[in-house]
């Protein structure tokens, strides 16, 4: 099983392609690109994302690329609005940059076409708006979607129990069962989250789709 947060969704979507030993993918507020799609394509697909305005001055690298980072004073509001202020400040000053060219790299054939996927994200995500997350989950034929009301991009930090529960569910799923799992009802025991069962049918090597 592979779990990816944010840009790591690009990585697990490609790393697992053609790998028979990977049985589940979990996208935690993460990119889930289709063939030829870039992170920039997904970031601009729906309105609501404000990450661009929160970036600091690009740091030049050899070869013409640049490191990108979120301005520390804007980190919490942009990235971690529901994370305790003290913890968010530590994250802001210890964040690792990402090279700008990565956002323009096109994806190969994604693993979610043939491997079951689970998605969790927050409605307060300012990096990947809820419309973008919902679109990617639907397109991937997600086995289950957990939407946390008001959660930021760092949903796994602000809602670790819900995130861990979904990961454990994905890990425990019967790898030979390609059909939909029964919806689990209220996973969090709170009205602050909503869940959806399987969002599309899937045959081996083909994309589950709805409304396409």
N, C-alpha and C positions, 0 to 999 in steps of 0.2 A: 504494500500500500504506500502511496505517496501523498503527502500533505503539503500544500503550498499556500503561502500568504502573499498577497499583493503581487509584485512582479514575479515571484516564484511560481505563480500559476502558469506563466509562459514556459517555465522550465519543465514542470511536471507534465504539461500537455505534450511536450516534445520528447522528453526523456523516456516516457513509458510507451511510446509508439512502437509496436512490434515486439514488446516484451511480455512473454507469456506468464512470467512470474509476478506481474503486477495485476492485482485483481480489483483494486479500488483506488479512486482519486478523490481527494477532499480539497475543495477550494474554499479557503478562508479569506473572504474579502479579496478574492484573487482574480487575476486575468485568466480567461479561458478562451484563447484565440482559435479562430478557424484557419484553414490553409491560406497562406499568403497574407494574413492579417497581422498588423503590428499593434504594439501597445498604444501608439499614438492614434491609430484608427479607433480603438475602443475608447480611449479617453475623450475623443471628440464625437462619439456616436450620439450621446444624449447630453442635454444641458445639466448643469448642477455641480460639475467638478470645478474646484477652485485651487487645485494644486499648483498651477502655473504661477499664480499671483503670490504664492507663499514661498517660492524658491529664492535662494540667495544668489549672489553673483556667481556665474559659472567659473569653475577653477580650470584653467587651461592644462591640458595633458599633451604629451608627445603625440604627434600624428594628427593633431587638429581636433581631437575629441575634448570633452569637458566633463568634469565631475559636477554632479548636481546634488544639492542638499536643501533641506527646508530651513528657512531662517529660524534660529532657536526661539526667538520671541514669538513666532507664529506657529511653532510646532504643535502646541497643545490644541489650539483652536482648529487647526487644519487636520491634524492626524489623530489626536487622542483626547477629544473633548470630554469624554466620560471616564478618563483615567485620572486618579488622584494627582493633584498639582505637583507634589514632590516627585513622584515617580515620572511624570511627564517631563519635568525639568531635567532629570537624569537622562532620560531617553533623548531629549533634544541635544544635549551636549556630547552624547556618545553615539549618535546616529552615524551609520556608514553611508557614504555617498554612492550614487549610481551614475555610471557613465551615460552621457546623453545619447550616444549612438545606439544604445540598447533599445531605446523606444522606437527606433525605425527599422529594427530587424524583423523581417517577415517570418511568421510561424510556418513550420512544416505541417504535415498531416497530423492533426491532433489525436492524442490517445483516447479522448473522451468519445470518439466515434465508436470505439469497440470495448471500452472499459467503463464499468458503472461509476457514476460520479455522485458526490454529495456536495452541497453548497451551504455555507453559512455566511451571513453578512448583516450589517446594520443599516437601518433606514437613515441614520445620521452620518453616513460615510461621505466625506467631502472630496475624497480622491476618486473613488469609483461610486458614482451615484446609484441609488437603489434601482433606477431604470436600467442601468448598464448591467448590474449584477443579475437582475431578474431576466434580462434578455439572454445573457450568457447561460444561465441555468436552464432556461426553457429550450434554448437551441441545443444544449448538450443532452437534453432528455434526462435531466437530473433525477436520480433515484429518490432523493429527498432534498428539500430546501428548508432551511431554518432562517427566518428573518427576525432579527432582534430590533424591536422598536427603540429608536434613538441611539443605537450603538454606533460608535465611530469606526474608523478604518482599522483600529486596533481592537476589534471585537474579541479576539482571543485573550487579550489582557483584561478588558473590562467585564467580559462574560466567559471566564475560563471553564466553568462547569458545563455550560451549554455546548461550548466548542469541544471540550474533551468527550462529552457524551456522544456527540455526532461522530467523532473520530473513532471511538470505541465501537459504535454501531456499524460503521463502515468496515472496520477491521474484523468484526464478528460475523459479517454477512456471509451467507453461503455462496462461495465463488461460482458454484455451478448453477446458481439460480439466476437466470438472466431476466426473469420477469420482474414486475414491480413488487417491492416489499409493502406490506400493509402499513398504512399510516399509523404512527405511534401515539396519536392523540397529543395531549399537551406535554411536551418533553420537559419543559422548564417549570411547570406548575405555576406559571404566571401568565397574566394576560398581556405581558410586555413583548411576547414573541408569538410568531405564527409559523406554521409548518405546512408543507405541501408534500404529498406523496409523489410517486413517480410521475414525471411530466411528459413522458413520451415512451413509445415502445422502441426496442432496440434489438436488432439482429446482429450477429457477429460480423464485424467489419463494416457495418452500415450505421448511419447516423439516425438516432431517434429524433423525431421532429414533431413540432406542433405548429400548425398554422403556416407551414411552408410547402 
